[in-house]
Amino acid sequence: MAQLEHFSTPVDAVLARMRALDAELPERDGVAVFNRVYLAVTEEVDRRLDAGEFPDPRAATALDVRFAERYLAAVDTVAQDRRAPACWRPLFQFRRHPGVRPLQFALAGINAHIGHDLALAVVDTCRTLGCEPADLEDEFDRVGDLLASLEERIREDLMPGPDLLQIADPLTHLLGSWSLERARDATWTAARALWALRHCEDVAEEFTERLDAAVGFAGRMLLTPLAD
């Protein structure tokens, strides 16, 4: 992205884009809900990079930026009236639906970004750094652990209320069908498979398309309207 060269670090550039989106989008917009979550994650990654908490800061920075660029590219694609990747389409299609709850928007965005974008970002980073997926496993796990720690907070912040009401709420049952941990495991497998297929362009392209479609289907289920 051209904007990266105007900032002191590549992470600063993606943070600036996310903050600009946060200022531009209506608060209840589904993309805005996810963007706030992702902004918090990226700010925490940046803080930990500054604190020296990643064993390989160069690899962690590259993965973080390649990862963020895929989300921002989807935003730009829609802004230009073009078709977003299948994994992102449900969020953009339902972003203003009054029957979809904020927590659904947040987790649908996480589903698209983790389930599809992260696998491709691992491959992008390997190509950029000339390394193998195994060389990025520590960074992958640390970012995944951060997302997992934030997921519980996201659920609490966006779905407040007494436990009995939460148990009875259909949202509880809907979201119980999706797991960040399972999504992370599947993404790591997909990244390794894509890297192994990198010299078989046709097969890799078909695999990517099927991954995109499957993640999009899961996102559509997460965005099932629960109220009119």
N, C-alpha and C positions, 0 to 999 in steps of 0.2 A: 504494500500500500504506500502511495506517495507521501502520505502524511507523516510516516515514521521518521523521515530524515529531519523534520522540523523540531523534534523533541530530543531531550537529553538521553532518553533510553526508549527502546521499542515498547516497553511496558507503559511508559508515560503516554505514548501515542494512543494505545488502545484504551487506556483509562480516560483520556480526553474525549475520545469518541463516545464512550459509554456515558460519561457525565453530560455531554452535549445531548445525547438521546434522552437522558433522564430529565433534562430541563425542557426539552421540546415536546415530549409525549404526554398526553393526559394521564393522570395518576392511575385511573382505572383501566386504561388500555392494557390488553394482555401482554403485549410486547414490553410495555413499560414495567409491568410487574416482574417479568423474567429479567429484564435489564437491571433492575435494582438488585436482584439476587446475584446476578453475575458480576455486577460492579463490586459488590461486597466481597465476593470470592477473589476477584482480581486484585483488589486493594490489599487483601490479606496475603496473597501470593507475593505482591510487591513488597509488603512489609517484611515478610520472611526472607525474601531475597536480600533486602538491605541488611537484615540481621545476620546474614550468613548461615541460614538454617538449611540450605540446600547443598548437598555434597558437591554438585557440579552446577554452579550458577549459570554458566553459559548454556548448558543443555536445558536447564529449567526455564530460562528466559526464552529460548527458542521454542520450546514446546508450548509455553504459555501464550506466546504471541501468535504462533501458527494456529493454535486452538481458537483464540479470540478472533482472528482474521476470518475464520469460516463463518462465525455468527454474524460479524459485521458485513461480510459479503452477502449473506442472505438478506439482511436489512436493506442494503443498497440495491439488491436485485428487485425487491418488492417496491422500493421507492421509485425505481425506474420502470414500473409497470411490466416487469418481466416475471417469469415463473420461478419461484423459489424451489430449492431441493424438496423432494417429497417429505422428508423428515420435518421440515419447517412449515409446510403448507397449512396443517391444522391450526397452528398457533396464529398465523396471519389471517386465516379465514374466520376464526372464531374470536379474534382479539376484542371485539366490541359486543359480543353476545351477552345479554343481561343474565342469562341463566347459568353462566360458567363462573365459578368462584375463583378468587385470586390464587388460592393454593393450586387449583388445577392449572392455571396459566403458568405458574412457577415451575411445577413439576413437568408439564408438557415441554417447556423450554429446556429443562435439564435433560429430559429424555432425548430430545433431538440432538442436543449438543454433546452429551456423553455417548449416546448410542450410535451416532453416525460421525459427527465432526471429530471427536477425539481420536478415533481409529485412523482417520485420514490425516489428522494433525501429527500423529506419531510417525506415519510414513513421510509426510512433508519434512519433519524435523530430521529424520534419518538421512534424507537426501541432502538437506542443507548442511548437516554436520559431517556427512560421510561416515555414519555409524550404523549400528544394528539396533533393532527394537530392544534387545536385551540390555543395551547400554543406557537406555532411557527408563528402565523399569523402576528404579528408585524414585525418579522424578514423577513418573506416572502414578506410583503408589502414594506419594506425598500429596499430590494434587487431589487424588481420589479420596484420601483420608480427610483432607480439608473440606471437600464437598460433603462427605458423609457427616462430619461434625456439624456442618451448617444445615443439613437437611432437617434434623430434628428441630432446630431453632426455627427454621422456615415453617414447618408444620405448626409449631406452637404459636408463632406470630400471626399466621394467616388463617388459623382455624382455632381461635380461642373458644372457651366455653367449658362448662362442667363435663366431667368424664362421661356421665350417663348420656348426656346429649350427644357427645361425640360418638359413642358407641351406636346410638340410634340413627345418627346422621348417615344418609346414603353415601356421602362423600367418603366417609371412613371405609366403607366396603369397596368403593370404586378404587381408592388409592391403595388399598391393601393388595391389589393385584399387581402392583409395580414395585420393584425393588432396585434401589440404587446399587446395592452390592452386586446383584445379578447382572445389572447393566454394565458395571465396571468390568466384571469377569468376561462377559461376552465381547466387550470392546477390545480388551487386550488380546483375546483370541483372534478377533477380526483384524486387528493391526498386524499381528504376526502372519496371518494368512495373506493379507494384501502385500506385505513385504516379500513373502515367499513367491507370490505371483507377479512380482514387478516386471519380470521379463516376458510374461504372457499377457500382453496388453488386452486382448479380447476377453480373456477369462477374468482378469482383474476388473475390467470395466463392468462386466456382467455381475460379478460379485458385489461391486460397489452399488450398482443400481438396485440389486435385491436387498442389500442392507438398508439403503435409503428408504425403499418402499416398506420394509418391515418395521422400521423405526417410526415411519410416518403413520402406519396403521395403529401402532401402540399409542402414539400421540393423539390420534383421533379418539381412541377409547378414553383416554384420560380427560378429554375435553367434552365428554358427554354432558349436555346441559342438564342441570338438576332442578332448575326452577324457571318459570316463565318470566 
